Amino acid sequence: MNIIFFEDSFSKNLQPFTLTRPAAEIRVGILTIREKWEKLLNAKCSYLSADYLQQKYPAVIEDDNILVASTLLPTAELISALQNLQQGEGLYQEGTLLAARLNKESSFNDIGQITEFDGEISRIAVLPDIFLKNDEELRKDFDFLTKNRKSEDISSTNLIIGEKENIFVEKGAVIEGAVLNCKNGPIYIGSDAEVMEQATIRGPFALCEHSQVKMSAKIYGATTIGPWCKVGGELSNVVFFGFSNKAHDGFLGNSVVGEWCNFGADTNASNLKNNYSTIKIWNYNDKRFRDTGLQFCGLFMGDHSKCGINSMFNSGTIVGVGCNLFGTGYYRNFMESFSYGGPNTGYEKYRLDKVIETAEQAFARRHKAFDDAEKAVIEYLWENC
């Protein structure tokens, strides 16, 4: 089965994260959306993404293809419906295309038979869905990834609260002198990850491969730390996609952090307004602030953005791609991509050569190559955002 993700009408709601990736590359739970589909179907997936993303995320089109909306999370019922699709058939729900089976020469206009899907679907439709659905998805991923497998031994220096079977440690991970409370949800520690001494973690929680929880960190579920991250301070219901650092003290809750981000020491982000009213966030599709209906909603930070020490973010703040923020006082609730400056100095557009120079250094620190595909995405966004 050749799976190709297409961007549906919900994808633009997920900017700034979908400025630099297809929606299926969003991490929710332990895995990205793409990884969930690939593992459940034992298939490889590619993308029909924006032209400027195709070099990094190319489409692989074969004679027989199943096209799936990029924001959809896999369920057993939906997978069954996809497997039963016939050539030229489209799967819809309330007028929205969920999936289609097409050959190499066909397009969406060639969908002939229409089938209505009356089962429940789960999708990432708006930004807060990433942290709101992280609890359920983390538990599902944990069960799937650990089924019929044996965890590595856990050092006796750790204090475990709850059933030890709710903790799974991959090969090469190091955990010493930590408190691991798995009574309310599972704890997953990826390969070659590290939890330092006196860190206190409540599940559900996932620390992906090569990531690090710093000393005395306080982490509440449902939180996911993607690969190659460093986190410290206080975290509550946060998703880090990967390759980002919040290594120092400071609070972050009900938030989502993209890749290649960095938080200066003592950065804090509000997730609750003083008057307890619901929180509005910027919507790229509507080009206005939209009420989330949520009382708790924190920070959404796009790829390659950084903030200096003692940074302060209001609840419901969105930071675009490639920002460099510094100075005292609260930043604006919506920071356009490539914003440079802060409340005291004002803001200007961050120089492209400086954005690329910083990205190259960040990649090198993780032993990754900043190649032409990565550079082309930044250049396109800098010119067009």
C-alpha positions in Angstrom: 0.0 0.0 0.0 1.5 3.3 -1.1 0.3 6.1 1.2 0.4 9.7 0.0 -0.7 12.5 2.4 -2.4 15.5 1.0 -3.0 18.8 2.7 -6.6 19.4 3.6 -8.5 22.5 4.6 -7.4 22.1 8.2 -3.7 22.2 7.4 -3.5 26.0 7.3 -5.0 26.3 10.7 -1.8 24.5 11.9 0.6 27.2 10.9 3.3 28.2 11.8 4.1 24.4 12.1 2.8 23.6 8.6 4.8 26.5 7.1 7.9 24.2 7.4 6.4 20.7 7.1 3.3 18.7 6.0 0.7 18.3 8.7 1.5 14.6 8.9 5.0 15.5 10.3 3.4 16.9 13.4 4.2 15.0 16.6 1.4 14.1 18.9 1.8 11.3 21.4 5.1 9.6 21.0 5.1 9.4 17.2 4.4 11.8 14.4 1.2 11.4 12.4 3.2 9.9 9.5 5.0 7.4 11.8 1.7 6.2 13.3 0.3 5.4 9.8 3.6 3.8 8.6 3.9 1.5 11.6 0.2 0.5 11.7 0.0 -0.2 8.0 3.6 -1.4 7.5 3.8 1.1 4.6 5.9 4.0 3.5 4.4 7.4 3.2 5.1 10.5 1.1 3.4 13.9 0.5 1.6 16.0 -1.9 2.8 19.2 -0.2 3.4 22.8 -1.2 5.8 23.3 -4.1 8.5 24.9 -1.9 8.4 21.8 0.5 8.6 19.2 -2.3 12.4 19.1 -2.3 12.4 18.2 1.4 9.2 16.2 1.3 8.9 14.6 -2.2 5.9 12.7 -3.4 6.4 9.0 -4.4 3.6 8.1 -6.8 3.0 4.5 -7.9 0.5 2.8 -10.1 -1.8 2.3 -7.1 -2.0 5.0 -4.3 -4.1 5.7 -1.2 -4.3 9.4 -0.6 -5.0 10.4 3.0 -5.7 13.8 4.5 -2.6 14.8 6.3 -4.3 15.9 9.5 -6.0 12.6 10.2 -5.0 10.3 13.1 -5.2 6.6 12.3 -8.0 4.5 13.9 -8.8 0.9 13.3 -12.2 1.7 11.7 -10.6 4.3 9.4 -7.8 1.9 8.4 -10.3 -0.8 7.6 -12.2 1.7 5.3 -9.0 2.6 3.5 -8.1 -1.0 2.9 -11.5 -1.6 1.3 -11.4 1.4 -1.1 -11.6 0.6 -4.8 -9.8 2.3 -7.6 -11.3 5.7 -8.2 -13.3 5.7 -5.0 -13.2 8.6 -2.5 -14.0 8.4 1.2 -15.9 11.4 2.6 -17.5 12.6 5.8 -20.0 15.4 5.7 -18.6 16.6 2.4 -15.0 16.6 3.4 -12.6 14.3 1.6 -10.8 11.9 4.0 -9.1 9.6 1.5 -9.1 8.3 -2.1 -7.6 5.5 -4.1 -6.1 6.7 -7.4 -3.7 5.5 -10.0 -0.7 7.4 -11.3 -2.6 9.2 -14.0 -5.5 10.2 -11.9 -6.3 13.4 -9.9 -9.0 14.2 -7.3 -11.2 15.3 -10.2 -11.2 11.6 -11.3 -12.9 10.4 -8.1 -16.0 8.5 -9.4 -17.6 6.5 -6.6 -18.2 8.4 -3.3 -18.4 6.5 -0.1 -19.6 8.2 3.2 -17.6 7.2 6.3 -19.9 7.2 9.3 -17.4 6.2 11.9 -15.6 8.5 14.3 -12.5 10.3 13.1 -9.8 12.0 15.0 -7.7 14.8 13.5 -5.5 17.7 14.4 -7.7 20.5 13.2 -6.5 23.5 15.2 -3.3 24.2 17.0 -4.5 23.4 20.6 -5.5 19.9 19.4 -1.8 19.0 19.5 -1.6 19.3 23.3 -5.2 18.4 23.9 -5.0 15.1 22.1 -1.5 14.3 23.4 -2.7 12.3 26.4 -4.8 9.9 24.4 -2.3 9.5 21.6 0.6 9.0 24.0 -1.2 6.1 25.7 -2.1 4.5 22.3 1.5 4.9 21.0 2.9 3.5 24.3 0.7 0.4 24.0 1.6 -0.1 20.4 5.3 0.4 20.7 5.7 -1.7 23.8 3.4 -4.6 23.0 5.1 -8.0 23.5 8.4 -6.3 24.3 10.5 -6.2 27.5 11.8 -2.9 28.9 15.4 -2.4 29.8 16.1 -2.6 33.6 15.5 0.5 35.6 18.1 1.5 38.1 17.3 1.1 41.8 18.4 4.7 42.4 15.0 5.8 41.0 11.8 6.2 43.0 8.9 4.6 41.1 5.4 5.4 42.1 2.8 3.1 40.5 3.2 -0.2 38.6 6.6 -0.7 37.1 4.9 -2.2 34.0 3.8 1.3 33.1 7.4 2.4 32.5 9.2 1.4 29.4 12.9 2.1 28.8 14.6 1.6 25.5 18.2 0.4 25.0 20.9 2.9 25.9 18.7 5.2 28.1 20.1 6.4 31.4 17.9 7.2 34.4 19.4 7.8 37.8 18.0 9.3 41.0 14.7 10.4 39.4 11.1 10.2 40.6 8.9 8.4 38.1 5.1 8.5 38.8 3.2 6.3 36.4 0.0 6.0 38.4 -1.9 8.4 36.1 -0.3 7.3 32.8 2.7 5.5 31.2 6.2 6.8 31.0 8.3 6.0 27.8 12.0 6.7 27.7 13.5 6.4 24.2 16.9 5.0 23.2 20.0 6.8 24.4 17.9 9.3 26.3 18.8 10.6 29.7 16.8 11.6 32.8 19.1 13.3 35.3 19.0 13.1 39.1 16.2 14.7 41.1 14.0 15.1 38.0 10.3 14.5 38.9 8.1 13.2 36.1 4.4 12.3 36.1 2.9 10.3 33.3 1.7 10.1 30.7 5.1 11.2 29.4 7.5 10.4 26.5 11.1 11.3 26.2 12.2 10.4 22.6 15.6 9.2 21.5 18.8 11.1 22.4 16.8 13.7 24.5 17.6 14.8 28.0 15.7 15.9 31.1 17.9 18.1 33.2 18.5 18.0 36.9 15.5 18.8 39.2 13.1 19.3 36.3 9.4 19.1 37.2 7.3 17.6 34.4 3.5 17.0 34.4 1.7 14.9 31.9 0.6 14.7 29.2 4.0 15.8 27.9 6.1 14.6 24.9 9.7 15.6 24.3 10.7 14.7 20.8 14.2 13.5 19.7 17.4 15.4 20.4 15.9 17.9 22.9 17.1 19.2 26.3 14.4 20.3 28.8 14.4 21.6 32.3 12.4 23.7 34.7 8.7 23.2 34.9 6.6 21.7 32.0 3.0 20.7 31.9 1.1 19.2 28.9 3.8 20.3 26.4 4.8 18.8 23.0 8.3 19.4 21.7 8.6 18.2 18.1 12.4 17.6 18.3 15.9 19.2 18.2 14.8 22.0 20.5 16.1 23.2 23.9 14.5 24.6 27.0 17.3 23.5 29.3 16.8 26.0 32.2 14.3 27.0 34.8 11.0 28.6 33.8 7.5 27.5 33.2 5.9 26.2 30.0 2.4 24.7 29.9 -0.3 23.7 27.4 2.2 24.6 24.6 3.8 23.3 21.4 7.4 23.8 20.3 8.6 23.1 16.8 12.1 22.1 15.8 15.4 23.9 16.2 14.0 26.3 18.9 15.9 27.6 22.0 14.6 29.1 25.2 16.9 31.4 27.2 17.2 30.9 30.9 14.2 31.8 33.1 11.8 32.1 30.1 8.2 31.8 31.2 5.0 31.5 29.2 1.6 32.1 30.7 -1.1 29.5 30.0 -3.9 31.2 32.1 -5.3 34.7 32.0 -5.7 36.7 35.3 -9.4 36.9 34.8 -9.8 33.2 33.9 -11.4 34.0 30.6 -11.0 31.9 27.5 -7.9 32.5 25.4 -7.7 33.8 21.8 -4.9 32.8 19.4 -3.9 34.1 15.9 -5.3 32.0 13.0 -3.3 32.3 9.8 -6.2 31.1 7.7 -8.6 33.8 9.0 -5.9 36.4 9.5 -7.4 37.3 12.9 -7.5 36.2 16.5 -9.9 33.3 17.1 -11.3 32.3 20.5 -10.1 28.8 21.4 -12.8 28.3 24.1 -9.9 27.1 26.3 -9.0 28.5 29.8 -5.6 27.0 29.5 -3.5 27.7 26.4 0.2 28.7 26.3 2.8 29.2 23.6 3.1 27.9 20.0 6.7 28.4 18.7 7.5 27.7 15.0 10.8 26.2 13.8 14.1 27.9 14.1 12.8 30.5 16.6 14.8 31.6 19.6 14.2 33.8 22.7 16.7 35.3 25.1 17.0 35.1 28.9 14.0 36.2 31.1 11.7 36.2 28.1 8.0 36.5 28.9 5.1 35.3 26.7 1.4 36.0 27.3 -1.1 33.1 27.2 -2.0 32.2 23.6 1.1 33.6 22.0 2.1 32.4 18.5 5.7 32.8 17.4 6.4 32.2 13.7 9.4 30.7 11.9 12.9 32.0 12.3 12.3 34.6 15.0 15.1 36.0 17.3 13.4 37.6 20.3 15.1 39.3 23.3 14.7 42.0 25.9 12.4 42.5 28.9 8.7 42.8 28.9 6.0 40.7 27.1 6.3 40.0 23.5 3.3 40.5 21.2 0.6 37.7 21.2 1.4 37.1 17.5 5.0 37.4 16.3 5.3 37.2 12.5 8.0 34.9 11.1 11.5 36.3 11.1 10.8 38.9 13.7 13.9 40.3 15.3 13.9 42.3 18.5 11.8 42.8 21.6 9.4 45.0 23.6 12.1 47.6 24.4 13.9 47.8 21.0 10.9 47.3 18.7 10.9 44.7 15.9 12.5 44.4 12.4 12.9 41.6 9.9 15.7 39.2 10.8 18.4 39.2 8.1 18.2 36.1 5.9 22.0 35.4 6.1 21.8 35.5 9.9 18.9 33.1 10.0 20.7 30.7 7.8 24.0 31.1 9.7 22.2 30.3 13.0 20.4 27.3 11.5 23.7 25.9 10.2 25.2 26.1 13.6 22.2 24.6 15.3 22.2 21.6 12.9 26.0 21.1 13.4 25.4 20.9 17.2 23.1 17.9 16.6 25.5 16.4 13.9 22.9 17.1 11.2 23.6 18.5 7.7 21.9 21.8 6.8 21.4 20.9 3.2 20.0 22.7 0.2 16.5 21.4 0.9 16.5 22.9 4.4 17.9 26.2 3.1 15.4 26.5 0.3 12.5 26.3 2.7 13.8 29.1 4.8 14.6 31.2 1.8 11.1 30.8 0.4 9.5 31.6 3.7 11.7 34.7 4.2 10.7 36.0 0.8 7.0 35.2 1.1 6.0 35.4 4.7 
